[in-house]
Amino acid sequence: KDSKFLSLSVIDQEIFFEHIDDEIKKGKRSHRLDDGLVIFTEVKKTGKTTILHVSSSMDIYNQTCLDISLTLRVNEEINDLGTSKGNTFLSMQQTKSNNKIEASSLLGVNSFLLHEAYHSKKQSDLWLQFSLCVDGTHPLLGNLQLPPFPDLCRMAKKSKPPKIIGITCKSRDGSDGESITISATCRVTMIDDYPLFELFLRPRLILRNDTFVNMNANTPMSHTFSRSCANGDQGSYTHTLSPFGVIECYNSGESVAFSFKCADVPIGGNKTGWNRHGW
């Protein structure tokens, strides 16, 4: 019988799995190394393939169609984390039987940075900084302050629903004008006595066409994205939605404005117009 033993080497230290198939039912596990560094592992089965995931204690999932560059600011030190690519409308490929956004781009925060920030003698001030370049020229910046390590532990021990907050990204000089808002869902869970922080970045609003006909959606809001969008009259934007197609909306205002009509030409009867009251 084939051996199922696996050894994982991390900075000259070994993590042993006596039987890799037995790890599948255990879910995610934490491993504390000799220097106090903590990493997480999870074994999954996909078809006939066994996959070992190795991650840090902070994961960021980009479930938007936007490319988002991230940095971690520890006190006054800026650390580049990289760019989390948008799904290029993969998140919009939904079916009637699947209401969830499955596609996402995962970016893990460096374990060494987190260990130094959270376990140094001097309490650190931690911020996640987001940079988006929607128009291709001027970046929009947003910030999210991360809780201290003791607060993370307290959050993980409480069985509360994940917290949802809005991250508004503005121009670098902070002036009023163009801005977009991303919905961030923060989930903190305790894995073997160590907190795991997961941040899910999502559109502020998703509109989905649950009819079996093509629909047109018209809006004056610029930060709306779909597979098919055209500039309309008087600064409006017209989206064409196939059945179960969606629009991702990142408007920063307190309300949204849309009007709708059927895009298909009926076999009998007249064409439909925009809903009477518009937006």
Sequence and secondary structure as in RCSB ss.txt:
>XXXX:A:sequence
KDSKFLSLSVIDQEIFFEHIDDEIKKGKRSHRLDDGLVIFTEVKKTGKTTILHVSSSMDIYNQTCLDISLTLRVN
EEINDLGTSKGNTFLSMQQTKSNNKIEASSLLGVNSFLLHEAYHSKKQSDLWLQFSLCVDGTHPLLGNLQLPPFP
DLCRMAKKSKPPKIIGITCKSRDGSDGESITISATCRVTMIDDYPLFELFLRPRLILRNDTFVNMNANTPMSHTF
SRSCANGDQGSYTHTLSPFGVIECYNSGESVAFSFKCADVPIGGNKTGWNRHGW
>XXXX:A:secstr
     EEEEETTEEEEES GGGGGGG  EEEE TTS EEEEEEEEETTEEEEEEE SEEEEE SSS EEEEEEET
TEEEEEEEE   TTGGG  BTTB S    EEEE  HHHHHHHHHSSS   EEEEEEE SSSSS EEEEEE   HH
HHHHHHHS    EEEEEEEEETT  SS  EEEEEEEEEEEETTEEEEEEEEEESEEEE  SSS EEEEES SSEE
 SSEEE GGG EEEEE TT EEEE   SSS   EEEE S  SSS    S TT  
